[in-house]
Amino acid sequence: MENKSNFYHMFANGDDSRNFIISQKDFFAAFNRIGVCAANSSANRGSLYDVILNYELYPVKSEDYLRNVAVYTIIQATKDGKKVMPYDYIWGSGSLYFRTDNSLPIWCADENGIVQEPVPIGTLNARQKEAMLHSRKKVPDNWLICNGFLLPQNYIDIELFESIYQTHNCYRVFLSNSKKKDDAVTTKMSKVRGMMIEDIEARKISAAVCYSLFHKHSSRWLNTNQRLELAQELRRQYYLSFRQLSTLCRLPETEIRKYVR
């Protein structure tokens, strides 16, 4: 991977925000916001209903794992039980890769199957842009839109993605992801996100580790640096989630995320 860009896997735990997407409008909003973030910067989504989706991000360090995790994201909808193949899933990017030049982007056909011509978003006025993007952040005026979609080919580096696999056949092989390869990705995700265990058990573990490190039974009696060291050790040994570490070590979750891996 030395000649390629740095790759990262960004993911979230959907169980944290079951009401994040509850309608067709929400699907459009979430889909188009990806383009807004690509043109600007990423941020958590908040709302008047306290719906917050926290993301995890970790670097991909091996080429084999990169090939696994890239298709993991492409085939997720099919694995979730949706009756759709990855290249037909309208809320994903699977239809972009290893296609012929005359392939029709699935976002350009309306609900009646009639093909619509994409137009630059710059043809919309400010209010229309804001309504479509669900944001006051701007994207380049030459980016194309169609049927309410900010087309993903505006911001996705298709050639870079395809270079991960190099050939159609290699991509086909990895699309048939084995359970072993799938488990490698989910195991890594669980380690990065951390594991939630019963609070009583977590407190017992924390007390034992705290005593082994500082001869104290609770983080209540530790200074800030010691609390951080306790969080690091609990994470290293037990992969506890950042939220649980925050409670056990009496530190803000934002600070723990900065210094604990």
KATAFEN-V386609 format. One record per pair of residues at least 12 apart in sequence whose C-alpha atoms are under 8 Angstrom apart, sorted by the first residue. I is the first residue (numbers start at 1). J is the second residue. D is the distance in Angstrom with one decimal. If there is no record, write none. Layout:
BEGIN
I:J:D
I:J:D
END
This chain:
BEGIN
1:62:7.5
1:63:6.3
6:59:7.6
6:60:7.7
7:59:6.0
7:60:5.5
7:61:7.9
7:66:7.8
8:57:6.5
8:58:5.5
8:59:4.3
8:60:5.3
9:57:5.7
9:58:5.6
9:59:6.4
9:60:6.7
9:69:7.5
10:55:6.6
10:56:5.6
10:57:4.5
10:58:6.8
11:55:5.5
11:56:5.4
11:57:6.7
12:53:7.0
12:54:6.0
12:55:4.6
12:56:6.0
13:53:7.8
13:54:7.5
13:55:7.6
14:53:7.7
16:52:8.0
16:53:6.8
16:54:8.0
17:51:6.2
17:52:6.5
17:53:6.0
19:51:6.9
20:51:6.2
20:52:7.6
20:53:7.4
27:91:7.5
28:148:7.5
28:149:7.0
29:132:7.5
29:133:6.5
29:134:6.1
31:91:6.7
31:149:7.7
31:150:7.9
32:132:7.6
32:133:5.7
32:134:8.0
32:149:6.4
32:150:5.5
33:133:6.2
33:134:7.2
33:135:7.7
35:139:7.7
35:150:6.8
35:152:6.9
35:154:7.8
35:155:6.5
36:133:7.1
36:135:7.8
36:137:6.8
36:138:7.0
36:139:6.2
38:155:6.5
39:138:7.6
39:139:5.6
39:140:7.7
39:155:7.6
40:137:7.4
40:138:7.7
40:139:7.7
56:192:7.2
56:193:6.5
58:192:7.4
63:164:7.9
65:185:7.8
66:164:7.6
67:164:6.5
67:165:6.9
67:174:7.1
68:174:6.8
68:177:7.4
68:181:6.4
68:182:7.4
68:185:7.3
69:185:6.2
71:174:6.7
71:175:5.9
71:177:7.8
72:177:7.8
72:182:7.1
72:185:7.8
74:86:6.2
74:92:7.0
74:93:6.9
74:94:5.5
75:94:7.8
75:175:7.3
77:89:7.4
88:106:7.2
90:106:6.6
90:107:6.7
93:152:7.1
96:153:7.5
96:158:7.0
97:158:6.5
97:161:7.6
97:162:6.5
98:162:6.9
98:168:6.3
107:146:6.7
107:147:6.9
107:149:6.8
107:151:7.3
108:146:5.8
108:147:6.5
109:147:7.7
110:147:6.4
116:146:6.9
116:147:7.4
117:146:6.9
118:144:5.8
118:145:5.4
118:146:4.7
119:144:5.3
119:145:5.6
119:146:6.6
120:141:6.2
120:142:5.0
120:143:5.3
120:144:4.4
120:145:6.1
121:140:7.9
121:141:5.4
121:142:6.4
121:143:5.8
121:144:5.8
121:145:5.9
122:140:7.7
122:141:4.1
122:142:6.2
122:143:7.7
123:141:7.8
132:148:6.7
133:150:7.9
191:239:5.8
192:239:7.8
192:261:7.6
193:241:6.0
193:242:7.6
194:235:7.7
194:239:4.8
194:240:4.7
194:241:3.8
194:242:6.8
195:238:7.7
195:239:5.7
195:240:4.8
195:241:5.2
196:240:6.1
196:241:5.9
196:244:7.1
197:240:7.7
202:248:7.9
203:248:6.9
206:218:7.6
206:234:7.0
206:248:6.8
207:219:7.9
209:230:7.4
209:233:7.8
209:234:7.4
210:230:6.4
213:230:7.7
219:248:7.1
219:249:5.5
219:250:7.0
220:249:7.8
220:250:7.4
224:251:7.9
227:249:5.4
227:250:7.3
227:251:7.3
228:249:7.3
228:251:7.7
228:256:7.3
228:259:7.9
228:260:7.9
230:249:6.9
231:245:5.9
231:246:8.0
231:249:6.2
231:256:7.5
231:260:7.1
232:260:5.4
232:261:7.3
235:260:7.4
235:261:7.3
236:261:7.9
242:256:6.8
242:257:6.8
END
